[in-house]
Amino acid sequence: MKKIVALFSFFAFGLIITANAQTPRVDERQQNQHQRIQQGVASGELTRRETAHSIHDQRRIRRAEHVAKSDGTVTNAERARLHHMQNTANRQLSRNKHDAQDRPRAN
């Protein structure tokens, strides 16, 4: 019985590790976007509303990634959807950072 439980827990742990490791580029892009948002706030390039919108976009992408990983595998269609969501958020963040709206720099 102990062998079966140990084998099952090892198998389940392996699935979790595999599911978490399936989207390294998505995770890397998420981290990059987070840094860009922080830099935009610090420099005053992003207004409060633009910052909130960018954070909301990243949260939505994170949730979609979690749903994609929930069954243990990330299909090509799910991965393409995540990349499309990130591309859209990236374009919007870029537009927001380079528009004429500014706010005082954060201290």
N, C-alpha and C positions, 0 to 999 in steps of 0.2 A: 504494500500500500504506500509506504514511504517513497519507494522508487517511482511509482506512478505520479504521486504529487510532485516530487522533485522534477521529473521529466516534464510534466505539464507546466510547472512554473518556469522552467528553463525555456520551454517552447514559447510561452506567453511573453517572457522577457525578450526573447529574440525578435518576436513580432513587433514589440514596442520599439526596440532599437532600430529595426529595419524601417518602420513607419516614420520615425523621427529623422532618419538619415536620407530619406528619399527626396528631399527638397533643399539641398544645400545652396543652390543658386537663389532660390526664393528667400531663404533665410539671410543670405548675404545682402541681397537687395533691400530687404526690410531694414537691416542694420544701417545700410548706406542712406536710406531715406530718412531714418530717424536722426542721423547725424546732420543731414541737410536741413531738416526742420529746426533742429537746435541752433544751427548756424544762422538760419534765417531769422529766428527770434532774436538772437544775440546781436545781429547786425541791424535789426530794425526793418529788414526787407519784407517781413511778413506781419500783417496786421493780426489782431486777436482772432478775428473771424477766419482769416485764411489759415492761421495756425490750427484752430479748432477743426476746420474742414480737413486739413492734411492729416491730423491725428485720427480723425474719424475714418478717413480712407484707409489708413494703415491698420486700424482696428478691424475694419471690414475684411481686409485682405487676410489678416491673421485668423479670423473666424473661418473664412473660406478654406484656408490651408488646413485648419483643424478638421473641418468636415471632410476634406479630401483624404486626409490621413486616417480618418476614423475606421475605415474598413480594412486597414492594413496595407493597402497599396494605393499609390497615386497613379492614375491612368494618364496617358498622354493628353487626353482631352481636359482632364482636371488641371494638369500642369500648364497647358496652353491657356486655360481660363485664368489661372493665377498670374501668369506672365502678362496677359492682356490687362488684367486689373492693375498690375504694377506699372505697366507702360502708361496707362491712362492717368494714374495718380502721379507718376513722374512728370508727365507733360503739364498737368495742372499745377503742380508745385513749382515747376520752372516758370510758368506764366505768372504765378503769384509773386514769385521772388523778383521778377524783372519788370513788374508793372510800375506805374507811377505812384502807387500807394506806399507810404512809409509810416512808421511809428517811431517814437523815441527809442533809442537804444536801451537794452536791458543792462542794468549795472552788474 
